[in-house]
Amino acid sequence: MSYKVGLIKPLLFPSCYPDESPIGYLIRIAELNNYGSFKWFIGEHHSKVSSVIHDFYYKILAKYDWTGFRENNNYKQYRELSQNYFVARGHRFCPLCLKDKPYFKMCWQLRVSVVCLKHKIWLHDFCFKCETQNSFSNSKITSCKCGEPYTTLEVSEASEEVIRLQKYSLGIPIEHDLDKSNFLSFAERLDLVMFFTKWFGFRNEAVNLRDMDRARTNISNAAEALFSGKSGFTNFLKRVNESIYENANAPGIFLTKFRCEFYEKFKQDSLEPIRISIEEYINRNWHKPLSRRNINFHAETITQHPWIPFQSACREFDIHKSVLKNAIENHLIRWEKDHKQKGL
């Protein structure tokens, strides 16, 4: 920013909690002092400051001792994230946590955050009375602008798979093969989870995780893929494979895009088990030939693939075309006709 922005010290200023959202802290003391907006603390420059520049609020709270803000390692890893990882419009929250201790946790600000790990329930971000989403313009912690209390909202338990995914996202140890990839950076873990949320509905992580209604569904899809065992990952790939991509008439294109994007974005050795599972699925379910042009595949995946082009089958097994065609006509060989080329 080209101008200097400071905080106006209020009459009442309890210290920031160690895991509190910086914007949430300002909202909390705004409510305590009966101010209409947390931007009151920014004074004359309030109209120039976006409420979603999280890094700005981390920096500004650290400048003032009266906030009680201490930039520990936990805060540091959040500061290093770009805005793309955060919910842009308001806070998600756990009704039971707000009842116990009314403040917004910074981990709830992540797009991938959908559950409260303390109570193992889904987070909320919506008032069902006035049908509005929680926004940063709301100067209250425990209730909506309309006055409806957040602490009385109905709660529901999250699945074990979603809870494990939440822990993995935050770097909390879990008993799972993916735990080996916990040396990935915070951003890399979030990228991995967000990647698996975009294959149903909108192909955009920001849209699919914008609000809890959509995030709940799409995070559940990611949890099925990553934390439901081999059967869950297989079912996820099956659904991707059967999806119709944009204007394409045939399924399968989506799986190709999924595979290509994954191999392009995630080259870490620790994610090798996921690549192996993808190729195992392709060997079992992809009824089209593979070639050496699939440079990202393991050599065994290509050589062991059961579907090969007609001409290649004739050459490899030294069979005349007429003999192979006769075997096909007598249903002695499984075959499928590709829209672009003849293949087995």
Legacy VTK file of the C-alpha trace (Angstrom):
# vtk DataFile Version 3.0
C-alpha trace
ASCII
DATASET POLYDATA
POINTS 344 float
0.000 0.000 0.000
1.292 3.464 -0.840
-0.237 4.991 2.322
0.405 4.180 5.961
-2.384 2.495 7.867
-2.511 2.158 11.636
-4.974 0.900 14.208
-6.981 3.149 16.505
-6.802 1.808 20.045
-10.288 1.136 21.496
-11.370 1.438 25.118
-11.667 -2.334 25.534
-9.029 -4.556 23.957
-8.678 -8.141 25.207
-5.670 -9.997 23.823
-5.831 -11.960 20.602
-6.096 -15.746 21.055
-3.074 -17.725 19.740
-5.133 -19.316 16.937
-7.527 -16.432 16.249
-8.258 -15.041 12.797
-6.815 -11.487 12.601
-9.986 -10.133 10.985
-12.020 -12.120 13.508
-10.090 -10.483 16.344
-10.935 -6.997 15.071
-14.594 -8.006 14.704
-14.571 -9.357 18.269
-13.254 -6.136 19.813
-15.542 -4.076 17.547
-18.512 -5.944 19.015
-17.135 -5.537 22.535
-16.862 -1.749 22.036
-20.227 -1.494 20.215
-18.675 -0.331 16.933
-20.604 -0.941 13.728
-17.627 -2.264 11.769
-14.140 -3.568 12.472
-12.873 -1.079 9.871
-13.424 1.658 12.470
-10.009 0.702 13.846
-8.358 1.642 10.546
-9.680 5.191 10.674
-9.672 7.435 7.611
-8.236 4.782 5.291
-10.962 2.207 5.981
-12.554 2.622 2.536
-9.234 1.807 0.829
-8.563 -1.416 2.715
-9.964 -4.700 1.489
-11.323 -6.924 4.227
-9.830 -9.997 2.592
-6.126 -9.068 2.478
-5.208 -11.464 5.262
-1.473 -10.744 5.133
-2.179 -7.052 5.755
-4.058 -7.812 8.981
-1.355 -10.170 10.229
1.188 -7.381 9.766
-0.875 -4.609 11.291
-1.814 -6.572 14.441
1.842 -7.453 15.003
2.713 -3.721 15.135
0.718 -3.072 18.326
1.462 -4.636 21.700
-2.048 -3.938 22.960
-3.484 -6.534 20.554
-1.571 -9.326 22.275
-0.760 -10.666 18.817
2.333 -12.853 18.712
3.498 -14.032 15.320
4.312 -17.656 16.111
5.190 -20.337 13.548
1.524 -21.181 13.124
0.695 -17.625 12.063
3.759 -17.527 9.848
2.614 -20.435 7.686
-0.756 -18.738 7.125
0.905 -15.452 6.206
2.936 -17.204 3.521
-0.217 -18.379 1.720
-1.711 -16.418 -1.162
-5.261 -15.096 -1.024
-6.427 -17.991 -3.211
-6.366 -20.338 -0.224
-8.739 -18.267 1.920
-12.488 -17.787 2.047
-13.009 -14.335 0.596
-16.400 -13.228 1.904
-16.721 -14.073 5.570
-16.044 -16.533 8.368
-16.905 -20.171 8.747
-17.524 -21.235 12.311
-18.394 -24.030 14.715
-21.564 -23.226 16.724
-20.302 -25.265 19.687
-16.932 -23.498 19.747
-18.625 -20.086 19.594
-20.801 -21.086 22.537
-17.759 -22.198 24.529
-15.417 -19.330 23.593
-16.677 -16.728 21.076
-13.936 -16.122 18.518
-13.169 -17.147 14.925
-10.222 -19.505 14.433
-7.814 -18.724 11.638
-7.833 -22.321 10.339
-11.555 -21.906 9.583
-10.626 -19.239 7.038
-9.104 -21.777 4.638
-11.238 -22.822 1.688
-10.563 -26.478 2.496
-11.668 -26.102 6.145
-15.110 -27.631 6.540
-15.091 -29.346 9.944
-14.339 -28.507 13.562
-11.664 -30.954 14.689
-12.539 -30.425 18.358
-16.202 -31.398 18.025
-15.915 -33.389 14.754
-18.861 -31.568 13.196
-19.403 -29.626 9.980
-18.714 -25.907 10.084
-21.385 -23.328 9.213
-21.308 -20.059 7.287
-25.013 -19.417 6.713
-28.012 -17.996 8.574
-31.117 -20.000 7.769
-33.441 -17.329 9.154
-32.504 -14.505 6.777
-30.813 -16.823 4.240
-27.552 -14.902 4.086
-23.944 -16.015 4.277
-21.739 -14.743 7.082
-19.725 -11.750 5.894
-16.856 -9.675 7.249
-19.228 -6.704 7.419
-21.080 -8.393 10.284
-19.812 -6.818 13.510
-20.996 -9.696 15.703
-19.283 -12.978 16.522
-22.068 -15.175 17.853
-25.037 -13.973 15.822
-26.097 -12.928 12.338
-26.841 -9.335 11.358
-30.517 -10.221 11.652
-30.015 -11.171 15.296
-30.326 -14.942 14.877
-27.781 -16.646 17.167
-25.158 -18.841 15.496
-24.708 -20.833 18.695
-28.102 -22.536 18.359
-27.623 -23.777 14.795
-28.200 -27.489 14.288
-24.953 -29.448 14.075
-24.119 -32.715 12.306
-21.176 -35.077 12.535
-18.590 -35.223 9.767
-17.319 -38.529 8.406
-14.005 -39.989 9.543
-12.642 -39.561 6.008
-13.389 -35.826 6.012
-11.869 -35.434 9.483
-8.684 -37.177 8.325
-8.558 -34.930 5.267
-8.934 -31.852 7.496
-6.083 -33.011 9.721
-3.894 -33.748 6.719
-4.584 -30.296 5.264
-3.421 -28.649 8.495
-0.356 -30.874 8.869
-1.688 -32.820 11.863
-0.243 -36.386 11.953
-2.600 -39.136 10.800
-2.250 -42.888 10.439
-2.340 -43.039 6.663
-0.024 -43.564 3.698
-0.380 -39.889 2.802
1.241 -39.069 6.131
4.524 -39.767 4.356
3.869 -36.653 2.290
3.513 -34.451 5.364
6.911 -32.992 4.573
5.144 -31.219 1.712
4.749 -27.531 2.370
1.491 -26.190 3.761
0.580 -24.772 0.354
1.401 -28.053 -1.432
-0.901 -30.018 0.868
-3.691 -27.515 0.287
-3.070 -27.660 -3.475
-3.412 -31.438 -3.418
-6.708 -31.353 -1.523
-8.108 -28.528 -3.653
-7.142 -30.382 -6.830
-9.361 -33.308 -5.838
-12.359 -31.008 -5.192
-12.779 -29.701 -8.733
-13.836 -32.727 -10.783
-17.568 -32.594 -10.184
-19.638 -29.442 -10.551
-17.530 -26.438 -11.493
-13.950 -27.102 -12.600
-12.754 -24.289 -10.379
-11.562 -24.791 -6.806
-12.491 -21.248 -5.772
-16.109 -21.705 -6.874
-16.422 -25.263 -5.557
-15.177 -24.186 -2.121
-16.734 -20.714 -1.994
-19.410 -21.573 0.558
-20.115 -24.464 2.900
-22.980 -25.783 0.815
-20.654 -26.489 -2.113
-17.516 -27.107 -0.065
-19.194 -29.843 1.963
-19.956 -31.844 -1.187
-16.641 -31.282 -2.922
-14.468 -31.881 0.135
-16.387 -35.134 0.636
-15.406 -36.097 -2.921
-11.753 -35.373 -2.135
-11.971 -37.312 1.132
-13.399 -40.310 -0.721
-10.462 -40.230 -3.132
-7.680 -39.708 -0.612
-8.874 -41.242 2.657
-11.346 -44.043 1.872
-8.804 -46.666 0.910
-8.258 -48.254 -2.473
-11.978 -48.825 -3.065
-12.724 -45.155 -2.420
-10.018 -43.970 -4.798
-11.178 -46.448 -7.443
-14.771 -45.258 -7.114
-13.628 -41.628 -7.404
-11.738 -42.398 -10.634
-14.735 -44.352 -11.939
-16.966 -41.322 -11.414
-14.407 -39.075 -13.115
-14.114 -41.538 -16.009
-17.884 -41.623 -16.486
-18.272 -37.839 -16.370
-18.995 -35.988 -19.602
-16.567 -33.134 -20.181
-18.061 -29.900 -21.537
-19.181 -30.482 -25.164
-17.571 -33.914 -25.556
-20.055 -36.683 -26.339
-18.050 -39.562 -24.907
-16.868 -40.221 -21.350
-13.185 -40.759 -20.672
-11.910 -37.338 -21.692
-12.349 -36.146 -18.107
-10.122 -38.933 -16.803
-7.439 -37.986 -19.318
-7.567 -34.364 -18.153
-7.465 -35.474 -14.521
-4.433 -37.665 -15.124
-2.556 -35.071 -17.200
-3.164 -32.260 -14.702
-2.183 -34.404 -11.737
1.080 -35.512 -13.341
1.863 -31.944 -14.355
1.150 -30.336 -10.969
2.290 -32.996 -8.516
5.741 -34.376 -9.231
6.738 -35.030 -5.611
8.162 -38.504 -4.926
5.970 -38.855 -1.840
2.869 -38.841 -4.063
4.084 -41.822 -6.084
1.430 -44.140 -4.496
-1.304 -41.961 -6.036
0.311 -42.154 -9.473
0.586 -45.937 -9.150
-3.109 -46.198 -8.199
-4.091 -44.051 -11.199
-2.134 -46.292 -13.569
-3.528 -49.465 -12.006
-7.022 -48.126 -12.613
-6.147 -47.263 -16.219
-4.771 -50.771 -16.826
-8.005 -52.299 -15.566
-10.561 -49.896 -16.978
-9.139 -47.873 -19.888
-10.292 -49.636 -23.060
-7.975 -47.764 -25.374
-4.356 -48.437 -26.277
-1.467 -46.688 -24.573
1.700 -45.714 -26.368
5.226 -44.599 -25.583
3.965 -41.068 -26.082
2.440 -41.367 -22.610
5.793 -40.279 -21.222
4.560 -39.880 -17.637
3.487 -43.498 -17.315
5.725 -46.167 -15.861
7.072 -48.520 -18.540
5.251 -51.455 -16.897
1.931 -49.635 -17.206
2.335 -49.422 -20.974
3.717 -52.932 -21.535
1.095 -54.577 -19.310
-1.854 -52.652 -20.712
-4.323 -55.213 -22.117
-5.664 -53.022 -24.939
-3.507 -52.536 -28.033
-4.194 -51.310 -31.595
-5.295 -53.873 -34.190
-2.183 -53.445 -36.342
0.114 -53.692 -33.315
-1.586 -56.923 -32.224
-0.969 -58.460 -35.647
2.715 -57.539 -35.543
3.354 -58.376 -31.887
1.743 -61.816 -32.015
2.626 -62.531 -35.665
-1.024 -63.074 -36.600
-2.455 -62.357 -40.027
-5.204 -59.739 -40.157
-7.744 -62.232 -41.489
-7.082 -64.638 -38.611
-7.469 -61.895 -36.021
-10.644 -60.576 -37.673
-12.068 -64.098 -37.677
-11.323 -64.430 -33.950
-13.087 -61.124 -33.341
-16.152 -62.169 -35.355
-16.357 -65.401 -33.345
-16.121 -63.473 -30.067
-12.873 -65.177 -29.098
-11.209 -61.848 -28.385
-12.512 -58.815 -26.507
-12.478 -55.790 -28.721
-13.898 -52.309 -28.990
-14.018 -49.939 -31.901
-12.561 -46.553 -31.140
-14.189 -43.460 -32.653
-10.833 -42.296 -33.978
-9.015 -45.524 -34.731
-9.564 -49.257 -34.742
-8.209 -50.733 -31.571
-8.320 -53.612 -29.151
LINES 1 345
344 0 1 2 3 4 5 6 7 8 9 10 11 12 13 14 15 16 17 18 19 20 21 22 23 24 25 26 27 28 29 30 31 32 33 34 35 36 37 38 39 40 41 42 43 44 45 46 47 48 49 50 51 52 53 54 55 56 57 58 59 60 61 62 63 64 65 66 67 68 69 70 71 72 73 74 75 76 77 78 79 80 81 82 83 84 85 86 87 88 89 90 91 92 93 94 95 96 97 98 99 100 101 102 103 104 105 106 107 108 109 110 111 112 113 114 115 116 117 118 119 120 121 122 123 124 125 126 127 128 129 130 131 132 133 134 135 136 137 138 139 140 141 142 143 144 145 146 147 148 149 150 151 152 153 154 155 156 157 158 159 160 161 162 163 164 165 166 167 168 169 170 171 172 173 174 175 176 177 178 179 180 181 182 183 184 185 186 187 188 189 190 191 192 193 194 195 196 197 198 199 200 201 202 203 204 205 206 207 208 209 210 211 212 213 214 215 216 217 218 219 220 221 222 223 224 225 226 227 228 229 230 231 232 233 234 235 236 237 238 239 240 241 242 243 244 245 246 247 248 249 250 251 252 253 254 255 256 257 258 259 260 261 262 263 264 265 266 267 268 269 270 271 272 273 274 275 276 277 278 279 280 281 282 283 284 285 286 287 288 289 290 291 292 293 294 295 296 297 298 299 300 301 302 303 304 305 306 307 308 309 310 311 312 313 314 315 316 317 318 319 320 321 322 323 324 325 326 327 328 329 330 331 332 333 334 335 336 337 338 339 340 341 342 343
